[in-house]
């Protein structure tokens, strides 16, 4: 799946990705691949990712630069 980083909540260590399918996915800094550094994300980065189920719904993992 691919998408664009929509929003970063730096002080809490997470953000949201808008996927090409129009869905929005939560991601945590621990879900980033080594190709990305959370501190350098500002929004609008193109990324690819996998989707996993969590207690709070689907979330992105293995988030990497597209």
Biopython code that builds the backbone (N, CA, C, O; Angstrom):
import numpy as np
from Bio.PDB.StructureBuilder import StructureBuilder

atoms = [
    (1, "UNK", "N", (0.860, -1.171, 0.000)),
    (1, "UNK", "CA", (0.000, 0.000, 0.000)),
    (1, "UNK", "C", (0.903, 1.231, 0.000)),
    (1, "UNK", "O", (1.972, 1.216, 0.610)),
    (2, "UNK", "N", (0.485, 2.278, -0.671)),
    (2, "UNK", "CA", (1.236, 3.532, -0.677)),
    (2, "UNK", "C", (0.329, 4.679, -0.266)),
    (2, "UNK", "O", (-0.896, 4.583, -0.344)),
    (3, "UNK", "N", (0.950, 5.764, 0.172)),
    (3, "UNK", "CA", (0.188, 6.923, 0.593)),
    (3, "UNK", "C", (1.098, 8.089, 0.919)),
    (3, "UNK", "O", (2.275, 8.102, 0.556)),
    (4, "UNK", "N", (0.531, 9.074, 1.613)),
    (4, "UNK", "CA", (1.241, 10.293, 1.971)),
    (4, "UNK", "C", (1.070, 10.551, 3.459)),
    (4, "UNK", "O", (-0.032, 10.438, 3.996)),
    (5, "UNK", "N", (2.174, 10.900, 4.125)),
    (5, "UNK", "CA", (2.088, 11.258, 5.535)),
    (5, "UNK", "C", (1.252, 12.529, 5.630)),
    (5, "UNK", "O", (1.591, 13.558, 5.046)),
    (6, "UNK", "N", (0.160, 12.440, 6.374)),
    (6, "UNK", "CA", (-0.777, 13.560, 6.477)),
    (6, "UNK", "C", (-0.469, 14.455, 7.669)),
    (6, "UNK", "O", (-0.465, 15.681, 7.559)),
    (7, "UNK", "N", (-0.212, 13.821, 8.813)),
    (7, "UNK", "CA", (-0.037, 14.581, 10.045)),
    (7, "UNK", "C", (0.941, 13.855, 10.953)),
    (7, "UNK", "O", (0.938, 12.627, 11.037)),
    (8, "UNK", "N", (1.787, 14.639, 11.638)),
    (8, "UNK", "CA", (2.738, 14.115, 12.612)),
    (8, "UNK", "C", (2.406, 14.729, 13.965)),
    (8, "UNK", "O", (2.212, 15.940, 14.070)),
    (9, "UNK", "N", (2.340, 13.899, 14.994)),
    (9, "UNK", "CA", (2.179, 14.376, 16.366)),
    (9, "UNK", "C", (3.499, 14.043, 17.072)),
    (9, "UNK", "O", (3.623, 13.025, 17.751)),
    (10, "UNK", "N", (4.473, 14.929, 16.890)),
    (10, "UNK", "CA", (5.854, 14.668, 17.303)),
    (10, "UNK", "C", (5.986, 14.389, 18.792)),
    (10, "UNK", "O", (6.704, 13.473, 19.192)),
    (11, "UNK", "N", (5.301, 15.171, 19.613)),
    (11, "UNK", "CA", (5.448, 15.009, 21.060)),
    (11, "UNK", "C", (4.883, 13.681, 21.571)),
    (11, "UNK", "O", (5.220, 13.252, 22.675)),
    (12, "UNK", "N", (4.038, 13.033, 20.787)),
    (12, "UNK", "CA", (3.451, 11.750, 21.197)),
    (12, "UNK", "C", (4.009, 10.572, 20.405)),
    (12, "UNK", "O", (3.726, 9.419, 20.732)),
    (13, "UNK", "N", (4.808, 10.850, 19.357)),
    (13, "UNK", "CA", (5.481, 9.794, 18.621)),
    (13, "UNK", "C", (4.626, 9.015, 17.642)),
    (13, "UNK", "O", (4.870, 7.830, 17.412)),
    (14, "UNK", "N", (3.619, 9.669, 17.059)),
    (14, "UNK", "CA", (2.798, 8.989, 16.063)),
    (14, "UNK", "C", (2.357, 9.949, 14.978)),
    (14, "UNK", "O", (2.611, 11.152, 15.042)),
    (15, "UNK", "N", (1.689, 9.389, 13.978)),
    (15, "UNK", "CA", (1.177, 10.198, 12.883)),
    (15, "UNK", "C", (0.113, 9.448, 12.110)),
    (15, "UNK", "O", (-0.317, 8.364, 12.505)),
    (16, "UNK", "N", (-0.306, 10.040, 11.004)),
    (16, "UNK", "CA", (-1.349, 9.463, 10.165)),
    (16, "UNK", "C", (-0.926, 9.522, 8.705)),
    (16, "UNK", "O", (-0.288, 10.475, 8.256)),
    (17, "UNK", "N", (-1.298, 8.485, 7.985)),
    (17, "UNK", "CA", (-1.019, 8.371, 6.559)),
    (17, "UNK", "C", (-2.347, 8.323, 5.823)),
    (17, "UNK", "O", (-3.246, 7.580, 6.217)),
    (18, "UNK", "N", (-2.482, 9.106, 4.758)),
    (18, "UNK", "CA", (-3.629, 8.989, 3.870)),
    (18, "UNK", "C", (-3.201, 8.095, 2.720)),
    (18, "UNK", "O", (-2.312, 8.445, 1.944)),
    (19, "UNK", "N", (-3.839, 6.941, 2.619)),
    (19, "UNK", "CA", (-3.482, 5.966, 1.587)),
    (19, "UNK", "C", (-4.139, 6.322, 0.264)),
    (19, "UNK", "O", (-5.075, 7.120, 0.211)),
    (20, "UNK", "N", (-3.634, 5.720, -0.796)),
    (20, "UNK", "CA", (-4.191, 5.972, -2.130)),
    (20, "UNK", "C", (-5.646, 5.514, -2.235)),
    (20, "UNK", "O", (-6.378, 5.981, -3.107)),
    (21, "UNK", "N", (-6.072, 4.601, -1.349)),
    (21, "UNK", "CA", (-7.464, 4.145, -1.372)),
    (21, "UNK", "C", (-8.395, 5.099, -0.622)),
    (21, "UNK", "O", (-9.591, 4.835, -0.505)),
    (22, "UNK", "N", (-7.837, 6.231, -0.103)),
    (22, "UNK", "CA", (-8.640, 7.224, 0.590)),
    (22, "UNK", "C", (-8.766, 6.988, 2.085)),
    (22, "UNK", "O", (-9.261, 7.856, 2.803)),
    (23, "UNK", "N", (-8.334, 5.842, 2.566)),
    (23, "UNK", "CA", (-8.392, 5.545, 3.996)),
    (23, "UNK", "C", (-7.248, 6.240, 4.720)),
    (23, "UNK", "O", (-6.202, 6.518, 4.135)),
    (24, "UNK", "N", (-7.464, 6.517, 6.006)),
    (24, "UNK", "CA", (-6.426, 7.103, 6.839)),
    (24, "UNK", "C", (-5.944, 6.055, 7.833)),
    (24, "UNK", "O", (-6.750, 5.378, 8.471)),
    (25, "UNK", "N", (-4.629, 5.927, 7.961)),
    (25, "UNK", "CA", (-4.042, 4.919, 8.842)),
    (25, "UNK", "C", (-3.122, 5.561, 9.868)),
    (25, "UNK", "O", (-2.296, 6.414, 9.541)),
    (26, "UNK", "N", (-3.279, 5.138, 11.105)),
    (26, "UNK", "CA", (-2.412, 5.527, 12.210)),
    (26, "UNK", "C", (-1.073, 4.815, 12.063)),
    (26, "UNK", "O", (-1.029, 3.675, 11.600)),
    (27, "UNK", "N", (0.012, 5.467, 12.448)),
    (27, "UNK", "CA", (1.295, 4.770, 12.577)),
    (27, "UNK", "C", (2.027, 5.305, 13.800)),
    (27, "UNK", "O", (1.894, 6.474, 14.162)),
    (28, "UNK", "N", (2.793, 4.436, 14.420)),
    (28, "UNK", "CA", (3.635, 4.806, 15.563)),
    (28, "UNK", "C", (5.075, 4.828, 15.095)),
    (28, "UNK", "O", (5.436, 4.133, 14.145)),
    (29, "UNK", "N", (5.892, 5.618, 15.753)),
    (29, "UNK", "CA", (7.305, 5.727, 15.355)),
    (29, "UNK", "C", (7.995, 4.376, 15.340)),
    (29, "UNK", "O", (8.937, 4.182, 14.572)),
    (30, "UNK", "N", (7.555, 3.437, 16.166)),
    (30, "UNK", "CA", (8.160, 2.097, 16.189)),
    (30, "UNK", "C", (7.826, 1.300, 14.927)),
    (30, "UNK", "O", (8.444, 0.267, 14.669)),
    (31, "UNK", "N", (6.855, 1.767, 14.139)),
    (31, "UNK", "CA", (6.473, 1.091, 12.907)),
    (31, "UNK", "C", (7.237, 1.554, 11.682)),
    (31, "UNK", "O", (6.950, 1.113, 10.569)),
    (32, "UNK", "N", (8.215, 2.446, 11.874)),
    (32, "UNK", "CA", (8.990, 2.953, 10.740)),
    (32, "UNK", "C", (10.109, 1.994, 10.375)),
    (32, "UNK", "O", (10.751, 1.407, 11.246)),
    (33, "UNK", "N", (10.330, 1.846, 9.097)),
    (33, "UNK", "CA", (11.470, 1.107, 8.557)),
    (33, "UNK", "C", (12.728, 1.965, 8.761)),
    (33, "UNK", "O", (12.621, 3.164, 9.017)),
    (34, "UNK", "N", (13.889, 1.372, 8.651)),
    (34, "UNK", "CA", (15.142, 2.115, 8.843)),
    (34, "UNK", "C", (15.379, 3.185, 7.768)),
    (34, "UNK", "O", (16.287, 4.003, 7.910)),
    (35, "UNK", "N", (14.577, 3.188, 6.696)),
    (35, "UNK", "CA", (14.735, 4.196, 5.642)),
    (35, "UNK", "C", (14.164, 5.559, 6.054)),
    (35, "UNK", "O", (14.395, 6.554, 5.366)),
    (36, "UNK", "N", (13.420, 5.616, 7.174)),
    (36, "UNK", "CA", (12.824, 6.866, 7.641)),
    (36, "UNK", "C", (13.220, 7.125, 9.093)),
    (36, "UNK", "O", (13.394, 6.192, 9.877)),
    (37, "UNK", "N", (13.358, 8.390, 9.434)),
    (37, "UNK", "CA", (13.611, 8.803, 10.805)),
    (37, "UNK", "C", (12.432, 9.650, 11.248)),
    (37, "UNK", "O", (12.095, 10.637, 10.595)),
    (38, "UNK", "N", (11.804, 9.273, 12.354)),
    (38, "UNK", "CA", (10.602, 9.973, 12.803)),
    (38, "UNK", "C", (10.846, 11.471, 12.969)),
    (38, "UNK", "O", (10.010, 12.284, 12.576)),
    (39, "UNK", "N", (11.981, 11.834, 13.546)),
    (39, "UNK", "CA", (12.288, 13.247, 13.799)),
    (39, "UNK", "C", (12.391, 14.064, 12.517)),
    (39, "UNK", "O", (12.235, 15.284, 12.555)),
    (40, "UNK", "N", (12.651, 13.417, 11.385)),
    (40, "UNK", "CA", (12.781, 14.134, 10.113)),
    (40, "UNK", "C", (11.482, 14.210, 9.314)),
    (40, "UNK", "O", (11.437, 14.865, 8.273)),
    (41, "UNK", "N", (10.431, 13.549, 9.787)),
    (41, "UNK", "CA", (9.154, 13.613, 9.073)),
    (41, "UNK", "C", (8.469, 14.948, 9.358)),
    (41, "UNK", "O", (8.425, 15.402, 10.501)),
    (42, "UNK", "N", (7.941, 15.563, 8.320)),
    (42, "UNK", "CA", (7.260, 16.841, 8.472)),
    (42, "UNK", "C", (5.851, 16.809, 7.885)),
    (42, "UNK", "O", (5.068, 17.737, 8.088)),
    (43, "UNK", "N", (5.533, 15.742, 7.160)),
    (43, "UNK", "CA", (4.260, 15.658, 6.449)),
    (43, "UNK", "C", (4.497, 15.765, 4.959)),
    (43, "UNK", "O", (5.485, 16.356, 4.524)),
    (44, "UNK", "N", (3.607, 15.204, 4.183)),
    (44, "UNK", "CA", (3.644, 15.181, 2.716)),
    (44, "UNK", "C", (4.671, 14.220, 2.132)),
    (44, "UNK", "O", (4.861, 14.211, 0.916)),
    (45, "UNK", "N", (5.346, 13.403, 2.958)),
    (45, "UNK", "CA", (6.269, 12.403, 2.422)),
    (45, "UNK", "C", (5.476, 11.250, 1.808)),
    (45, "UNK", "O", (4.470, 10.812, 2.366)),
    (46, "UNK", "N", (5.934, 10.769, 0.666)),
    (46, "UNK", "CA", (5.337, 9.588, 0.036)),
    (46, "UNK", "C", (5.928, 8.355, 0.704)),
    (46, "UNK", "O", (7.146, 8.235, 0.830)),
    (47, "UNK", "N", (5.075, 7.451, 1.126)),
    (47, "UNK", "CA", (5.524, 6.252, 1.827)),
    (47, "UNK", "C", (4.787, 5.026, 1.316)),
    (47, "UNK", "O", (3.714, 5.126, 0.720)),
    (48, "UNK", "N", (5.386, 3.870, 1.562)),
    (48, "UNK", "CA", (4.701, 2.603, 1.346)),
    (48, "UNK", "C", (4.662, 1.909, 2.705)),
    (48, "UNK", "O", (5.497, 2.182, 3.567)),
    (49, "UNK", "N", (3.705, 1.023, 2.896)),
    (49, "UNK", "CA", (3.524, 0.417, 4.198)),
    (49, "UNK", "C", (2.663, -0.830, 4.101)),
    (49, "UNK", "O", (2.016, -1.092, 3.088)),
    (50, "UNK", "N", (2.676, -1.579, 5.175)),
    (50, "UNK", "CA", (1.803, -2.737, 5.335)),
    (50, "UNK", "C", (0.742, -2.364, 6.363)),
    (50, "UNK", "O", (0.926, -1.427, 7.140)),
    (51, "UNK", "N", (-0.352, -3.088, 6.366)),
    (51, "UNK", "CA", (-1.430, -2.825, 7.316)),
    (51, "UNK", "C", (-1.546, -4.007, 8.262)),
    (51, "UNK", "O", (-1.531, -5.164, 7.841)),
    (52, "UNK", "N", (-1.664, -3.694, 9.561)),
    (52, "UNK", "CA", (-1.886, -4.739, 10.552)),
    (52, "UNK", "C", (-3.096, -4.368, 11.399)),
    (52, "UNK", "O", (-3.463, -3.198, 11.502)),
    (53, "UNK", "N", (-3.698, -5.364, 11.991)),
    (53, "UNK", "CA", (-4.833, -5.144, 12.874)),
    (53, "UNK", "C", (-4.305, -4.807, 14.262)),
    (53, "UNK", "O", (-3.271, -5.325, 14.683)),
    (54, "UNK", "N", (-5.017, -3.938, 14.968)),
    (54, "UNK", "CA", (-4.686, -3.620, 16.351)),
    (54, "UNK", "C", (-5.994, -3.508, 17.128)),
    (54, "UNK", "O", (-7.077, -3.561, 16.544)),
    (55, "UNK", "N", (-5.892, -3.357, 18.420)),
    (55, "UNK", "CA", (-7.091, -3.223, 19.258)),
    (55, "UNK", "C", (-7.920, -1.997, 18.886)),
    (55, "UNK", "O", (-9.126, -1.957, 19.129)),
    (56, "UNK", "N", (-7.264, -1.000, 18.297)),
    (56, "UNK", "CA", (-7.945, 0.252, 17.950)),
    (56, "UNK", "C", (-8.234, 0.376, 16.466)),
    (56, "UNK", "O", (-8.583, 1.457, 15.991)),
    (57, "UNK", "N", (-8.093, -0.725, 15.723)),
    (57, "UNK", "CA", (-8.358, -0.702, 14.293)),
    (57, "UNK", "C", (-7.084, -0.898, 13.499)),
    (57, "UNK", "O", (-6.022, -1.143, 14.073)),
    (58, "UNK", "N", (-7.181, -0.792, 12.165)),
    (58, "UNK", "CA", (-6.005, -1.021, 11.323)),
    (58, "UNK", "C", (-4.954, 0.068, 11.523)),
    (58, "UNK", "O", (-5.284, 1.235, 11.734)),
    (59, "UNK", "N", (-3.688, -0.330, 11.452)),
    (59, "UNK", "CA", (-2.601, 0.636, 11.548)),
    (59, "UNK", "C", (-1.495, 0.253, 10.568)),
    (59, "UNK", "O", (-1.374, -0.894, 10.141)),
    (60, "UNK", "N", (-0.697, 1.261, 10.234)),
    (60, "UNK", "CA", (0.401, 1.051, 9.299)),
    (60, "UNK", "C", (1.632, 0.542, 10.048)),
    (60, "UNK", "O", (1.912, 0.959, 11.172)),
    (61, "UNK", "N", (2.360, -0.368, 9.399)),
    (61, "UNK", "CA", (3.633, -0.840, 9.932)),
    (61, "UNK", "C", (4.597, -1.007, 8.763)),
    (61, "UNK", "O", (4.185, -0.981, 7.604)),
    (62, "UNK", "N", (5.857, -1.175, 9.065)),
    (62, "UNK", "CA", (6.886, -1.253, 8.021)),
    (62, "UNK", "C", (6.774, -0.050, 7.080)),
    (62, "UNK", "O", (6.876, -0.189, 5.861)),
    (63, "UNK", "N", (6.566, 1.119, 7.660)),
    (63, "UNK", "CA", (6.444, 2.364, 6.886)),
    (63, "UNK", "C", (7.830, 2.738, 6.366)),
    (63, "UNK", "O", (8.782, 2.854, 7.138)),
    (64, "UNK", "N", (7.933, 2.924, 5.052)),
    (64, "UNK", "CA", (9.225, 3.207, 4.423)),
    (64, "UNK", "C", (9.036, 4.231, 3.289)),
    (64, "UNK", "O", (7.933, 4.424, 2.777)),
    (65, "UNK", "N", (10.123, 4.862, 2.928)),
    (65, "UNK", "CA", (10.092, 5.842, 1.852)),
    (65, "UNK", "C", (9.667, 5.166, 0.561)),
    (65, "UNK", "O", (10.132, 4.072, 0.241)),
    (66, "UNK", "N", (8.783, 5.819, -0.176)),
    (66, "UNK", "CA", (8.281, 5.234, -1.436)),
    (66, "UNK", "C", (9.096, 5.725, -2.613)),
    (66, "UNK", "O", (8.826, 5.345, -3.752)),
]
sb = StructureBuilder()
sb.init_structure("model")
sb.init_model(0)
sb.init_chain("A")
sb.init_seg("    ")
for serial, (resi, resn, name, xyz) in enumerate(atoms, 1):
    if name == "N":
        sb.init_residue(resn, " ", resi, " ")
    sb.init_atom(name, np.array(xyz, "f"), 0.0, 1.0, " ", f" {name:<3s}", serial, name[0])
structure = sb.get_structure()
